Amino acid sequence: MPMIKVAVQGLGFVGSAVAIALSSLKNNGVPYFQVFGVERDDQNGKKMVGLLNEGKACFSNTDEDFTRYLHAGLNISCNLKFGTDKKIYSEAEVVVCDVGMDVKLTETYDSQEIEVMDKPFMIALEDVFSQIKPDALVIIETTLPPGMVEKRIVGFAQEIFNSRGFNAAPLIAYCYERVMPGKNYISSILNYPRTIGSADIEALNRASLFYNTFCGGKLTVLRDATSVEFAKILENSYRAMNIAFIHEWTLYAEEIGVNLFDIIQSIKVRKGTHDNIMKPGFGVGGYCLTKDSLLAQWSINNIFKLDLSLGLTLNALKVNYQMPLHTFQRLKNALKSFNGKTLLICGISYLADVGDIRNTPANQLATAVNKEGGSLIWHDPLIDVWDHPARPEKVAGLEEGLQKADAVVFCIPQKEYSQLNFQALNWDKIHLKVWGDTFDIFSDEDAEFLFGREIVPVGIGKGHWKKLYE
C-alpha cells in the first residue's frame, strides 16, 4: 500500500512536531505517511528548514522522542523532508495547516480593542488552495475564532477553486491542535484525545480516518467546524479562568498566613471533581492561554456581530496578565526598594522543561523592576536569548547569578532549580537579601535555612513563611 502524501504547513512549535510525529507512524513496519514540512520562503523559514533537515530542532525542548523520530524520518524510513517550496502542496493528498493566528495583546483587554492579525494566516491558506488538487483534504489545526472556517475560510477557498476552474467544493475539516511542549512533546500529539468537525461529510469522514491512524478511538466528532473552534476556545478560557480564580485566593492566603499549596493538595484528593484546581504561581504565558479568549470576543464582534461581552472571561485574562506584578510587589516590600539593586530572575520560559518565552510573564516583572531603577540578570538552562527592552544580562551559571544579585526569584520550576543543593552553594560569596519562590520549588526547611542566613524567603501562596520574619 503506497504511503499517503501529507504536507504540514508551518514548522513552529506545533507544525514541526506534528510533521515528525506523523512520520513515525507505521503499519507492520511500513510508514503510513510520506511527510513534507513547509515553511515560508524567507530568511527565517530557510533557517528553520535548514536546521530540521540537519536533524536539529528550531528551539529548545526536553523530549528525546523529538530528536529520535526526526532522525529516523530523515535517515532511516526516509519519509520526512522539510522545505519552503509551496508547490509541494500540489502533490499532497492531505494538507495539515499549523500556521498560528496572532492577537495583539494589550493591558486593558477591552473587547473593542481586540486586534486579530489574521492576514498572515489567510495568505498561508491562499498558498494551499492555489496549489492543491481539487480532491485534496485540508485539515486546519490552528486555534481560530469560532465561525472562522464556515463563515470565512470555506467561501475564501471556494473563490480560489472557482478561479482555477474547479467544479468542486474544497474539502476542509477542522481539528484543533493538542501539543504540550516538554518531555511528552511528541506523545501529546499522538496520544491526546482530539475533537474534529466539518459541515462537509466527505471531508469529515476522510479526516476522521486520518486521525484514527494514531488517536486510537480517542476522537470526538462534532457536527460542524464552528463547534470545534468553540470547544478549543472554551477549553483554554476555562483554564485561564481557573488560574485567575486561584490568584485572589493566593492573596487571601498570604494575608492570613496559611500555606495554600498544602490546602490545595488536601482538596485534590477528591478525584473527578476537585483534582483539577490550579495552584498559585508567578503568572500566565505562552501562546494559548494569553490570547485564546480574545479570539472568542473578536468572533462575537466581527463574525457573528452580536451584542454580547464575555466579561468574566476577559477580566480573567487581565488578572492573569497582572499576576507577575504581585510577585514584584512582594519582592519590593522585602527588599525595601529596587533602586540600585540587582534582581536575578531564574526561569524565564513560561512553562517548566520548555524552551519557550512567548508572552512570558517574566516580561512584566522585568519591566516593573527596570521602571523602579533596578538592574536585571537572568538564568534559564533552556533559553539562550531574551529580547527584553530592559536588556537584562544572562549569567552563565546559577551560582554566578546568586553571587551577583541582591535578590533572586525562581519563576518556573526548571529541573535544575528543583534539584538545587543548598548545602553545596558557596554561601561565603552569596550576599542575597531576598529569595523568592513562586512555584513551591523550595521547602519550609529551605526557607528556615535562608532566614537563618538573614535572607528573607518570599513564597507566593505561602503565607506561613511570613511568620518567619514578621
C-alpha positions as CSV (number, residue, x, y, z in Angstrom):
1,M,0.0,0.0,0.0
2,P,1.6,3.3,-1.0
3,M,2.2,6.0,1.6
4,I,-0.2,8.8,1.8
5,K,1.4,12.1,0.9
6,V,0.9,14.7,3.7
7,A,2.1,18.3,3.8
8,V,2.3,20.1,7.1
9,Q,2.2,23.9,6.7
10,G,4.1,25.8,9.4
11,L,7.1,24.5,11.3
12,G,6.9,26.3,14.6
13,F,6.3,24.7,18.0
14,V,3.2,22.8,16.6
15,G,3.9,22.1,13.0
16,S,7.4,20.7,13.3
17,A,6.4,18.3,16.0
18,V,3.3,17.3,14.0
19,A,5.4,16.5,10.9
20,I,7.8,14.5,13.0
21,A,5.1,12.6,14.8
22,L,3.2,11.7,11.6
23,S,6.4,10.4,10.0
24,S,6.8,8.0,13.0
25,L,3.5,6.2,12.4
26,K,3.8,2.7,10.9
27,N,1.6,-0.2,9.9
28,N,3.5,-3.6,10.1
29,G,6.8,-1.6,9.9
30,V,5.8,0.4,6.9
31,P,5.2,4.2,7.4
32,Y,1.6,5.4,6.8
33,F,2.7,8.8,5.5
34,Q,5.2,10.5,3.3
35,V,5.5,13.8,5.2
36,F,6.8,17.1,3.9
37,G,7.0,20.1,6.3
38,V,6.7,23.5,4.6
39,E,7.7,26.9,5.9
40,R,7.6,30.4,4.4
41,D,10.2,31.1,1.8
42,D,12.0,33.8,3.7
43,Q,15.3,34.1,5.7
44,N,13.7,32.8,8.9
45,G,11.9,30.0,7.1
46,K,15.0,28.8,5.3
47,K,16.9,28.8,8.6
48,M,14.2,26.6,10.3
49,V,14.1,24.2,7.3
50,G,17.9,24.0,7.3
51,L,18.1,23.1,11.0
52,L,15.3,20.5,10.7
53,N,16.9,18.8,7.6
54,E,20.1,18.6,9.7
55,G,18.2,16.8,12.4
56,K,18.1,19.7,14.8
57,A,15.1,21.4,16.5
58,C,14.5,25.2,15.9
59,F,14.0,25.6,19.7
60,S,15.0,24.0,23.0
61,N,13.0,21.0,24.1
62,T,13.5,18.1,26.5
63,D,11.7,15.4,24.6
64,E,14.1,12.7,23.4
65,D,11.5,11.3,21.0
66,F,11.5,14.6,19.1
67,T,15.2,14.2,18.1
68,R,15.0,10.4,17.8
69,Y,11.9,10.4,15.5
70,L,13.3,13.3,13.5
71,H,16.5,11.4,12.8
72,A,14.5,8.2,11.9
73,G,12.2,10.1,9.5
74,L,15.1,11.8,7.8
75,N,17.6,8.9,7.6
76,I,16.0,5.6,8.3
77,S,12.5,5.4,6.9
78,C,13.3,8.4,4.7
79,N,9.7,9.6,4.7
80,L,10.3,13.1,6.1
81,K,11.6,16.2,4.4
82,F,11.4,19.9,5.0
83,G,11.4,22.8,2.5
84,T,10.0,26.2,1.5
85,D,8.5,25.5,-1.9
86,K,4.8,25.9,-1.8
87,K,4.4,23.8,-5.0
88,I,4.7,20.7,-2.7
89,Y,1.0,21.3,-1.8
90,S,0.1,20.2,-5.4
91,E,1.4,16.7,-4.6
92,A,-0.3,16.3,-1.3
93,E,-3.3,14.2,-0.6
94,V,-3.7,15.8,2.8
95,V,-2.5,19.2,4.0
96,V,-2.4,20.0,7.7
97,C,-2.3,23.7,8.5
98,D,-0.4,24.7,11.7
99,V,0.1,28.3,11.0
100,G,-0.7,30.5,14.0
101,M,-3.2,33.3,14.2
102,D,-1.8,36.0,16.4
103,V,-3.6,38.5,18.6
104,K,-2.2,41.9,19.6
105,L,-2.1,41.8,23.4
106,T,-2.9,44.9,25.4
107,E,-3.1,45.6,29.1
108,T,-6.7,46.7,29.0
109,Y,-8.3,43.6,27.5
110,D,-11.1,45.9,26.3
111,S,-13.5,44.0,24.0
112,Q,-13.5,46.8,21.4
113,E,-9.7,47.0,21.2
114,I,-9.0,43.3,20.2
115,E,-6.9,43.1,17.1
116,V,-6.7,39.7,15.4
117,M,-3.8,39.6,12.9
118,D,-5.4,37.1,10.5
119,K,-3.8,38.3,7.3
120,P,-0.7,36.0,7.5
121,F,-2.9,33.0,8.2
122,M,-5.1,33.8,5.3
123,I,-2.1,34.3,3.0
124,A,-0.9,30.9,4.1
125,L,-4.2,29.3,3.2
126,E,-4.2,31.0,-0.2
127,D,-0.8,29.3,-0.8
128,V,-2.5,26.0,-0.1
129,F,-5.7,26.4,-2.0
130,S,-4.0,27.9,-5.0
131,Q,-1.8,24.8,-5.4
132,I,-3.7,21.7,-4.2
133,K,-5.6,19.2,-6.3
134,P,-9.4,19.6,-6.1
135,D,-9.8,16.3,-4.1
136,A,-7.1,17.0,-1.6
137,L,-8.1,17.2,2.0
138,V,-7.2,20.3,4.0
139,I,-7.2,20.0,7.8
140,I,-6.8,23.2,9.9
141,E,-5.3,22.7,13.3
142,T,-4.8,26.4,14.1
143,T,-6.7,27.9,17.0
144,L,-9.4,30.1,15.4
145,P,-12.2,32.4,16.3
146,P,-15.5,30.4,16.3
147,G,-17.1,30.7,12.9
148,M,-13.9,31.4,11.0
149,V,-13.9,28.1,9.0
150,E,-17.5,28.1,7.9
151,K,-18.2,31.8,7.5
152,R,-14.9,32.9,6.0
153,I,-12.5,30.2,5.0
154,V,-14.9,27.9,3.1
155,G,-16.0,30.8,0.9
156,F,-12.4,32.1,0.5
157,A,-11.3,28.7,-0.6
158,Q,-14.3,28.3,-3.0
159,E,-13.4,31.5,-4.7
160,I,-9.9,30.3,-5.3
161,F,-11.2,27.0,-6.7
162,N,-13.6,28.8,-9.0
163,S,-10.8,31.0,-10.3
164,R,-8.8,27.8,-11.1
165,G,-11.8,26.3,-13.0
166,F,-12.5,23.6,-10.4
167,N,-16.1,22.5,-10.4
168,A,-15.8,21.1,-6.9
169,A,-16.2,22.2,-3.2
170,P,-12.9,22.3,-1.2
171,L,-12.6,19.6,1.3
172,I,-12.0,21.3,4.7
173,A,-12.1,19.8,8.2
174,Y,-11.1,21.4,11.5
175,C,-9.3,19.6,14.3
176,Y,-7.6,21.9,16.8
177,E,-4.0,21.1,17.8
178,R,-3.2,19.4,21.0
179,V,0.5,19.9,21.7
180,M,2.2,20.0,25.1
181,P,5.9,21.0,24.7
182,G,8.1,19.4,27.3
183,K,9.2,15.8,28.0
184,N,6.0,14.4,26.4
185,Y,6.0,16.7,23.4
186,I,5.6,14.0,20.6
187,S,3.5,11.8,22.8
188,S,1.0,14.6,23.4
189,I,0.3,14.8,19.6
190,L,-0.1,11.0,19.2
191,N,-2.0,10.2,22.3
192,Y,-4.1,13.1,23.4
193,P,-7.9,12.9,22.7
194,R,-8.9,15.0,19.7
195,T,-12.1,16.7,18.5
196,I,-12.9,17.1,14.9
197,G,-15.7,18.7,12.8
198,S,-16.8,19.7,9.3
199,A,-20.0,20.6,7.6
200,D,-18.8,18.5,4.6
201,I,-19.4,14.9,5.2
202,E,-16.7,13.6,2.8
203,A,-14.1,15.9,4.5
204,L,-15.2,14.8,7.9
205,N,-15.0,11.1,7.1
206,R,-11.6,11.4,5.5
207,A,-10.2,13.5,8.3
208,S,-11.6,11.0,10.8
209,L,-9.8,8.2,9.1
210,F,-6.6,10.3,9.1
211,Y,-6.7,10.9,12.9
212,N,-7.8,7.4,13.8
213,T,-4.4,6.2,12.5
214,F,-3.0,7.5,15.8
215,C,-5.8,8.6,18.1
216,G,-6.9,5.1,18.7
217,G,-10.6,5.7,19.5
218,K,-9.9,9.0,21.3
219,L,-11.6,11.0,18.5
220,T,-14.7,13.0,19.3
221,V,-16.7,14.1,16.2
222,L,-18.9,17.3,16.4
223,R,-21.4,18.3,13.8
224,D,-19.5,21.3,12.4
225,A,-16.3,23.2,12.5
226,T,-17.7,26.1,14.5
227,S,-18.5,23.8,17.4
228,V,-14.9,22.5,17.4
229,E,-13.5,26.1,17.2
230,F,-15.8,26.9,20.1
231,A,-14.5,23.9,22.1
232,K,-10.9,24.9,21.8
233,I,-11.5,28.5,23.0
234,L,-13.8,27.3,25.8
235,E,-11.2,24.8,27.0
236,N,-8.4,27.3,27.3
237,S,-10.7,30.0,28.7
238,Y,-11.7,27.7,31.4
239,R,-8.1,27.1,32.3
240,A,-7.3,30.8,32.3
241,M,-10.4,31.5,34.5
242,N,-9.2,28.8,37.0
243,I,-5.8,30.5,37.2
244,A,-7.3,33.9,37.8
245,F,-9.7,32.4,40.4
246,I,-6.8,30.9,42.5
247,H,-4.8,34.2,42.3
248,E,-7.3,36.1,44.5
249,W,-7.2,33.2,47.0
250,T,-3.4,33.4,46.9
251,L,-3.6,37.0,48.1
252,Y,-6.0,35.9,50.9
253,A,-3.8,33.0,52.0
254,E,-0.7,35.2,52.2
255,E,-2.5,37.8,54.3
256,I,-3.7,35.4,56.9
257,G,-0.5,33.3,57.0
258,V,-1.6,29.9,55.6
259,N,0.1,27.6,53.0
260,L,-2.2,27.5,50.0
261,F,-0.2,24.7,48.4
262,D,-0.9,22.3,51.3
263,I,-4.5,23.4,51.3
264,I,-5.0,22.7,47.6
265,Q,-3.3,19.4,47.9
266,S,-5.8,18.4,50.5
267,I,-8.6,19.4,48.2
268,K,-7.1,17.4,45.2
269,V,-7.8,14.1,46.9
270,R,-11.4,14.5,45.7
271,K,-10.7,12.8,42.3
272,G,-13.0,13.7,39.4
273,T,-14.5,16.8,41.0
274,H,-11.8,18.9,42.6
275,D,-8.5,17.4,41.4
276,N,-8.0,20.0,38.6
277,I,-7.9,23.0,40.9
278,M,-4.9,25.2,40.0
279,K,-2.0,26.1,42.3
280,P,-0.6,29.5,43.0
281,G,2.1,30.7,40.6
282,F,4.0,33.5,39.0
283,G,1.8,34.3,36.0
284,V,0.5,33.1,32.7
285,G,2.5,33.0,29.5
286,G,2.7,31.0,26.3
287,Y,0.8,31.2,23.0
288,C,-2.6,29.9,24.0
289,L,-3.9,31.0,27.4
290,T,-2.9,34.6,27.0
291,K,-4.9,35.1,23.8
292,D,-7.4,32.4,23.0
293,S,-10.3,34.1,24.9
294,L,-9.7,37.2,22.8
295,L,-10.4,35.2,19.7
296,A,-13.9,34.4,21.1
297,Q,-14.7,38.0,21.8
298,W,-13.4,39.0,18.4
299,S,-15.7,36.4,16.8
300,I,-18.7,37.8,18.7
301,N,-17.9,41.3,17.5
302,N,-16.7,40.6,13.9
303,I,-18.0,37.3,12.7
304,F,-21.4,37.0,14.4
305,K,-21.8,40.7,15.2
306,L,-23.6,40.1,18.5
307,D,-24.2,42.5,21.3
308,L,-22.5,40.2,23.9
309,S,-19.5,40.6,26.1
310,L,-17.5,37.8,27.7
311,G,-16.9,40.0,30.8
312,L,-15.8,37.4,33.3
313,T,-13.5,35.7,30.7
314,L,-11.8,38.9,29.6
315,N,-11.4,40.0,33.2
316,A,-9.6,36.7,34.0
317,L,-7.1,37.4,31.2
318,K,-6.5,40.9,32.7
319,V,-5.9,39.4,36.2
320,N,-3.5,36.8,34.8
321,Y,-1.6,39.5,32.9
322,Q,-1.1,41.4,36.1
323,M,-0.2,38.4,38.2
324,P,3.6,38.9,38.0
325,L,3.2,42.4,39.5
326,H,2.1,40.7,42.7
327,T,5.5,38.9,42.8
328,F,7.2,42.2,42.1
329,Q,5.4,43.9,45.0
330,R,6.2,41.1,47.4
331,L,9.9,41.2,46.4
332,K,9.9,45.0,46.6
333,N,8.4,45.0,50.1
334,A,11.1,42.6,51.3
335,L,13.9,44.4,49.6
336,K,12.5,47.9,50.6
337,S,13.5,49.3,47.2
338,F,14.7,48.0,43.8
339,N,16.6,51.3,43.1
340,G,20.3,50.5,42.7
341,K,19.6,46.8,43.4
342,T,20.1,43.7,41.2
343,L,17.4,41.1,40.7
344,L,18.3,37.6,39.4
345,I,15.3,36.1,37.5
346,C,15.5,32.3,37.3
347,G,13.3,30.7,34.7
348,I,12.0,33.0,32.0
349,S,10.3,30.3,30.0
350,Y,6.5,30.3,30.5
351,L,6.5,26.6,31.4
352,A,8.8,24.1,33.1
353,D,11.0,22.0,30.9
354,V,10.1,24.1,27.9
355,G,12.3,26.5,25.9
356,D,9.6,28.9,25.0
357,I,9.4,32.5,26.1
358,R,6.4,33.6,24.0
359,N,4.3,36.0,26.2
360,T,6.4,35.0,29.2
361,P,5.2,36.7,32.4
362,A,8.8,37.4,33.2
363,N,8.4,40.4,30.8
364,Q,6.0,42.2,33.2
365,L,8.3,41.6,36.1
366,A,11.4,42.8,34.3
367,T,9.6,45.9,33.1
368,A,8.4,46.8,36.6
369,V,11.9,46.3,38.1
370,N,13.5,48.4,35.4
371,K,11.0,51.2,36.0
372,E,11.9,51.2,39.7
373,G,15.6,51.7,38.9
374,G,16.7,48.1,39.4
375,S,19.2,46.1,37.4
376,L,18.3,42.7,35.9
377,I,20.2,39.5,35.3
378,W,18.7,36.2,34.4
379,H,19.3,32.4,34.1
380,D,17.4,29.7,32.4
381,P,19.0,26.4,31.3
382,L,16.7,26.1,28.2
383,I,16.8,29.7,26.9
384,D,19.7,31.4,25.1
385,V,18.3,34.8,24.2
386,W,15.7,37.1,25.9
387,D,15.0,40.2,23.9
388,H,13.5,42.5,26.6
389,P,13.7,46.3,26.3
390,A,15.5,46.5,29.7
391,R,18.3,44.4,28.2
392,P,18.8,42.0,31.2
393,E,22.1,40.3,31.2
394,K,22.3,36.5,31.1
395,V,24.6,34.8,33.6
396,A,26.5,31.7,32.6
397,G,25.6,29.7,35.7
398,L,23.1,29.8,38.5
399,E,25.7,30.3,41.3
400,E,27.4,33.1,39.4
401,G,24.0,34.9,39.3
402,L,23.4,34.3,43.0
403,Q,26.7,35.9,43.8
404,K,25.9,39.0,41.7
405,A,22.4,39.6,42.9
406,D,20.7,41.4,45.8
407,A,17.6,39.3,45.3
408,V,16.6,36.3,43.4
409,V,13.2,35.0,42.2
410,F,12.5,31.5,40.9
411,C,9.7,31.9,38.4
412,I,9.5,28.5,36.8
413,P,10.4,25.1,38.3
414,Q,13.1,24.1,35.8
415,K,14.7,20.8,36.8
416,E,18.0,22.4,37.8
417,Y,16.2,24.6,40.3
418,S,14.1,21.8,41.8
419,Q,17.3,19.8,42.4
420,L,19.3,22.7,43.9
421,N,21.5,21.6,46.7
422,F,21.6,24.4,49.2
423,Q,24.5,23.0,51.2
424,A,26.7,22.8,48.1
425,L,26.4,26.6,47.4
426,N,29.3,28.8,48.2
427,W,27.5,31.0,50.8
428,D,30.6,33.0,51.6
429,K,30.2,34.7,48.2
430,I,26.4,35.0,48.2
431,H,25.1,38.2,49.7
432,L,21.4,38.0,48.9
433,K,18.8,39.8,50.9
434,V,15.7,38.2,49.4
435,W,14.9,34.8,48.0
436,G,11.6,34.5,46.0
437,D,9.8,31.2,45.2
438,T,6.7,31.4,43.0
439,F,6.1,27.7,42.3
440,D,6.6,25.8,45.5
441,I,10.1,24.8,44.4
442,F,11.6,25.2,47.9
443,S,10.5,23.5,51.2
444,D,9.8,25.0,54.6
445,E,13.2,23.7,55.8
446,D,14.8,25.6,52.9
447,A,13.0,28.8,54.0
448,E,14.2,28.4,57.6
449,F,17.8,27.8,56.3
450,L,17.6,31.0,54.3
451,F,16.2,33.0,57.2
452,G,19.0,31.7,59.4
453,R,21.4,33.4,56.9
454,E,19.4,36.6,57.2
455,I,17.8,36.1,53.7
456,V,14.1,36.9,53.6
457,P,12.2,34.0,52.0
458,V,9.2,35.2,49.9
459,G,6.8,32.5,48.8
460,I,3.9,33.1,46.5
461,G,0.9,31.4,48.2
462,K,3.0,30.6,51.3
463,G,1.6,32.9,53.9
464,H,3.1,30.8,56.6
465,W,6.6,31.9,55.5
466,K,5.8,35.4,56.6
467,K,5.7,34.2,60.2
468,L,9.4,33.7,60.0
469,Y,10.2,37.3,59.6
470,E,7.2,39.3,60.9
